[in-house]
Amino acid sequence: MITALSAIARDFNISEISISFDRSRNVAPGRPIPAVVGAGGGNLLKSFFWGLVPFWAKDPSVGARLINARAETVAQKPSFKHAFAKRRCLIPADGFYEWKKEGGKKIPYCFGLKSGAPFYFAGLYEKWTAPDQKPLESCTIITTQANETVAPVHDRMPVIVPAAAHALWLNPALQDPGRLLDILKPYPAEEMERSQGPATFGA
């Protein structure tokens, strides 16, 4: 679920918003999503298609299989290692869904912060150029092992980057794998909440 762009701009001192997005309860892979990227003169808010297409890919269909990157292998996987080194982003949300099979049905559970504040997933982005030279900018969300709040529903969860590590993650000059991988940990379970069915945190 995407939070308001004005809140993102405030969090990252972005003076000009050049993209438009409506808040959404559920964003599907293959759709455009907003993300914050680090730039020389400050941070930028950009739009990326969710499903990373590596710069070396033969065609963009690979993006459908690369909506997530595992924290445990992101620094080594050919699909992600170049972006992990230089093209990191933060993807805003105020909640996310995981589904659990119960009584023959798949039940959605929504997760967010107890504070109701928006938060930011660890992401990577790439720019792929089609044969006709048309560019495609895409991204993926990094996942890690679930914390105690998420684990009863799913064994994985998106990496939520703590506010203290935002600048570090966005800094393209930082390429020390150890410092970067140290960020990719489960978010503290005691700061999160879970609800069953559709919900909007931070509304």
C-alpha positions, 0 to 999 in steps of 0.5 A: 500500500502506497502512502501519500507522496507529500509525506515521502517528499517531507521525509526526504526533503524533496522540494519538487514532485514530478510524478503522480500517484494515487494511494492504493490498498494493493499494488500488483507487480508489473505496475508503476510504483514510486521510489526514492533514489539518492542523487548528487544534489539530494534525493529524487522521487521517481517512478519504476515498474515493479519487477526488475529488468537487468540492464543485460536482459534480452527482453523485459519479460524477465521482470515478472520473475524478479519482483523480489530479491532475497537478502541472503543472496542479493550481493551475489546473484547476477540479476541483482549484484550490480544494482545492489552495488550502485542502484539502491532505492527506498520504496514507500508504503504504509502497509503490506499484505501476506496471504495464508491458506485457512480452511481451503481459502486464502486469507489476506493479512495486512502488516504495518507499524503500530505508530501508523507512520509510513515506512520504506522497503529496501529496493534496487532499480535498473534501467533497461534499453529496448532495441528501439532505444526506449528506456524502461526503469524498473525495481525490486523489493528485497526480502528477509526472514520474517519476524515474530509478527509476520512469521505466523502468516509467511516465512518471508517479509520485505526489508523495512529500512530503519530511518537511521539507515535511510541515508546510508542505503541511498548513498551510491558511493557506498559499496561496502557489502558488509555495511549494506547487508547489515541493513537487511534484517527483519524489522523489530516485531514489537513495532509492528501490527497485524490485521486480517483482511483489507486495511489501511494503516496510517489513514 
